[in-house]
Amino acid sequence: MTAAAHVQVDLGLCASTGTCEMVAPDLFEITDDGDLVVLADPVPADQVDAARKAARACPTRALKVVDV
């Protein structure tokens, strides 16, 4: 699958609310320790819309999706 975008995370802003994980569970995971893990970066082309939705839903604006 072709990569179409990258996810940038500002860990200083991330509050580990889990919103990104709820919106795009194939792309994001909050660990038991409260750390955000990006599961697919670069983001496959078929997941870019989900990544963008997760970034828009993030209450602290810690996520940014950048086109490749």
Number of C-alpha atoms within 10 A of each C-alpha: 7 9 16 17 19 19 20 14 17 12 12 8 12 18 16 20 14 21 19 28 20 15 19 20 17 15 23 21 20 18 11 7 7 13 14 20 13 20 12 15 14 19 25 16 12 12 16 22 13 17 28 20 14 25 23 18 15 21 17 15 15 18 22 17 21 14 12 9
